[in-house]
Amino acid sequence: MTAERHEFQAETRSLLRLMIHSMYSNKEIFLRELISNASDACDKLRFIATQNPELIGDAELAVELVADKFTNTLTIRDNGIGMSREDVVDNLGTIARSGTKKFMESLSGDQARDTQLIGQFGVGFYSAFIVADKVTVNTRRYDAAEAVVWESTGEGDYTIGVGDKAARGTEVVLHLRDDEKEFLEEPRLSEIVRKYSDHIGLPIKLIRKEGEPETINQARALWTRPKSEISDEDYTSFYEHLSHDYEAPLAWTHQKVEGNLEYTSLLYIPKRAPFDMWDREQQRGVKLYVKRVFIMDRAAELLPPYLRFVRGLVDTADLPLNVSREILQGNRTVDKIRAALVKRVLDLLDDLAANKPDDFKTFWSQFGKVLKEGIVEDHANRDRIAKLLRFASTTAPDTASVSLDEYLGRMPEAQEKILYLTGESLSALRNSPHLEGFRKAGFEVLLLSDRIDEWVVGHLTEYQGKKLESAARGDAAAAGKIETFDKAKHELEFKDVLDRLPKALNERVASARVSARLTESPSCLVAPEHGLSRQLIEILKQSGEGAPDIKPILELNPEHPLVGRLKDAGSDEAAFVDLAEILYGQAVLAEGGQLEDPAGFVKRLNKLILGQTGTSKILLG
Ligand SMILES: Nc1ncnc2c1ncn2[C@@H]1O[C@H](COP(=O)(O)OP(=O)(O)OP(=O)(O)O)[C@@H](O)[C@H]1O
C-alpha cells in the first residue's frame, strides 16, 4: 500500500519554521525531547502492564540510540507503548494544543524573546527538524494489528503508510543535515545524554555495530535518590526533562515522607509562566507515580488550582496501581497528600521571600496573580497566603512590592484599618482623589489594580487583627481620625446645595455630602457603607453579568472654589445643573470610569473655562 500524503496545519508549519530558526543555537536539546518522549512511552506501557504483566514479561524497557555514519542517520528507539495510525495523525500531524494560534500571534520576530517563548511552549517531537532534513517514524502500538510509518521533511506535508516494524514500540530515524554529523559521534551523544537525561529511571543505551551496547545514563530515577547525593545541576536537568522547559527552575523542594502517609514529592517553581496559564481548558497538575510506576501526567487533584504553576511529581505507596482520575477525586489519601504539598509549596515561597528576595520578586511578577486566587479558594491557608501577597501602595506606587506585614509595621497609631483602593490601572489609582485626605494624614493606602483584587479583598477582610477597608467606601474617618476641618460648620453651610444635588443629577447619585477625604480635588464618588464596591459593580457589568444598581454618594470638597460656586449659582437652575454635571463627570473620570455623555461634558467644561457658566442665562441657552 502506498503512503498517503497529508498537509500540515498552517500553524504547525509556521511553528516548525520558527523553531528551526530560533532554537538553532541550542540544537542539542532535540535529543532530550526525543528521549523524554521515548521514556514517557515506556512509562505508559509499564502502567498498562500493571493490569497485564505478560506485556512486558522479562523484557527490559529501554531507550536505544543507534548512530549510522553510512546512512547519516541517528535513530532513537524505544519498546514502549507505540502509536496507532490514529495516534500518529493526532500527535505528529498537528500540534494538538489549544491556544497554538494565539501563541504564534504573540511572537515578535525578536529572536532572543521568541526563543524563550518557544521554549515555554514546549518544543517536543518537532525539535527533530532542528538537525534533520527528513524524519521517519516507524511505530507499532502494543495492541495494534499493523505498524505505521510516518515521514516528513518538516516543510509542508507528511506521509503516512503501513509499516513493517514487527516489535512493539517506536523508532524515530533522523536523517541528519550535512552539517549536523557531530550527532553521529559517540562521545558527543554520551555527553548530551548525561547532561539532559542522566536521571531518567530507564536505561539509555548506545547500540554499536560491533561490541556490546553501553548504558550511558545512571538510569536511577532522580527522586528516589538521597538528597545529599543530588546536585543543583542534577535537579535542574531533571526539571528540564520533566517539564520540557527551556530555562532552569526558580526553586524546588524534594521530600521523602514516611509514617502515616508514604510518598516522595519533588516540586519545582518555574522561572516563567507558561503562555497558557490563563487558559481554563489547560490541564494542570504534577505527575503521579505509584511505587515508581508512572500513572498519569498532570494529576490535577494533587494541587489546588491556585498552585497550577508548580511542576514536578509525586510518587506514593499509598494508592493502588490501578488508580484512575475518578478515584483520585475525593480520595482521602489524595486529600491528605494535597494538604501536605500545599504546605510544602507555601514553605518554599516563605523561604524565597525571606532569603532570596530577587527570586521572590521574579516569582511574584510571574505567578502573583495566580497565587492571589488562593485567598479566595483556600480558606485554611488564607493567612499564610496573605503573608506572601505583594501590593503597590501610596508609599511604593510603581511596583507590587509591599507586604501586609511591612504595611502594618509602619502604620501610624491613629490609623485603625488597613486601607486599600481598587481600580482599573495603577496610573488611575495613583492620582485618585480618594487618596488625598489619607495622604495628608500620612496613612498608606494599598493600590490594587488586578482584576482578581476585588475578590481578594472580598475574602481577606482582616489581617493580623486589623480590618481591611476600602478608601473609596463610606466615611473616610472610619479608618482613623483624619478630620481636617470643621465638618458641622460646612454641613450647615452646604445643606441646601447637598439636598439639591441628587435631583440636579437625575438621581444618578444616592446623596451628596461634604467630605474630609478631598484636599485638592473638588469631588469624588464613594460606595455606600454596605453593599458591593463600585469597582466590583463595574467588573460585573463588563463581564455581562447582572449588576445591582447601587448608586454612589457624591462627596464634595467644601474648600474647593468650584464647589463654592455651586452655592453662588443660587436659583439659576441651569447653571447649577452645569456645575453639578461637571463635578460629577470629573469624579467619574478620576476613578477611571466612562462618561455617559462625553460630548455634553466637554461642552459644559468649555462653557466653564470661557466663563460662561452662571453668568447669564442668555449665554447658557
Ligand atoms: N516515542 C514515542 N512513543 C509513543 N508516543 C510518542 C512518542 N513520541 C511522541 N509520541 C506521542 O506524540 C505526542 C506528541 O509529542 P510531543 O513531543 O510533540 O509533545 P508532548 O510530549 O505531548 O508535549 P510536551 O513537550 O509539552 O510534553 C506525545 O504526547 C505522544 O503521545
The ligand as a Tripos MOL2 file, in Angstrom:
@<TRIPOS>MOLECULE
LIG
   31    33     1     0     0
SMALL
NO_CHARGES

@<TRIPOS>ATOM
      1 N1          8.3910    7.5650   21.2070 N.pl3     1 LIG1
      2 C1          7.0680    7.7550   21.3060 C.ar      1 LIG1
      3 N2          6.2470    6.7200   21.6180 N.ar      1 LIG1
      4 C2          4.9210    6.8820   21.7200 C.ar      1 LIG1
      5 N3          4.2960    8.0550   21.5450 N.ar      1 LIG1
      6 C3          5.0470    9.1170   21.2200 C.ar      1 LIG1
      7 C4          6.4520    9.0260   21.0770 C.ar      1 LIG1
      8 N4          6.9210   10.2610   20.7460 N.ar      1 LIG1
      9 C5          5.8410   11.0740   20.7040 C.ar      1 LIG1
     10 N5          4.7270   10.3940   20.9890 N.ar      1 LIG1
     11 C6          3.3550   10.9110   21.0620 C.3       1 LIG1
     12 O1          3.3140   12.1580   20.4060 O.3       1 LIG1
     13 C7          2.8480   13.1800   21.2830 C.3       1 LIG1
     14 C8          3.4420   14.4970   20.9170 C.3       1 LIG1
     15 O2          4.7780   14.5640   21.2740 O.3       1 LIG1
     16 P1          5.4730   15.9500   21.5050 P.3       1 LIG1
     17 O3          6.8620   15.7140   21.9420 O.co2     1 LIG1
     18 O4          5.3000   16.7900   20.2920 O.co2     1 LIG1
     19 O5          4.6150   16.6460   22.6260 O.3       1 LIG1
     20 P2          4.3620   16.2150   24.1280 P.3       1 LIG1
     21 O6          5.4870   15.3840   24.5960 O.co2     1 LIG1
     22 O7          2.9790   15.7190   24.2710 O.co2     1 LIG1
     23 O8          4.2970   17.6420   24.7450 O.3       1 LIG1
     24 P3          5.2550   18.3080   25.7760 P.3       1 LIG1
     25 O9          6.5140   18.5130   25.0100 O.co2     1 LIG1
     26 O10         4.5970   19.5710   26.1600 O.co2     1 LIG1
     27 O11         5.3310   17.3010   26.8850 O.co2     1 LIG1
     28 C9          3.1870   12.6570   22.6640 C.3       1 LIG1
     29 O12         2.3440   13.1880   23.6560 O.3       1 LIG1
     30 C10         2.9490   11.1480   22.4960 C.3       1 LIG1
     31 O13         1.5800   10.8530   22.6210 O.3       1 LIG1
@<TRIPOS>BOND
     1     1     2 1
     2     2     3 ar
     3     2     7 ar
     4     3     4 ar
     5     4     5 ar
     6     5     6 ar
     7     6     7 ar
     8     6    10 ar
     9     7     8 ar
    10     8     9 ar
    11     9    10 ar
    12    10    11 1
    13    11    12 1
    14    11    30 1
    15    12    13 1
    16    13    14 1
    17    13    28 1
    18    14    15 1
    19    15    16 1
    20    16    17 2
    21    16    18 1
    22    16    19 1
    23    19    20 1
    24    20    21 2
    25    20    22 1
    26    20    23 1
    27    23    24 1
    28    24    25 2
    29    24    26 1
    30    24    27 1
    31    28    29 1
    32    28    30 1
    33    30    31 1
@<TRIPOS>SUBSTRUCTURE
     1 LIG1         1 GROUP 0 **** ****
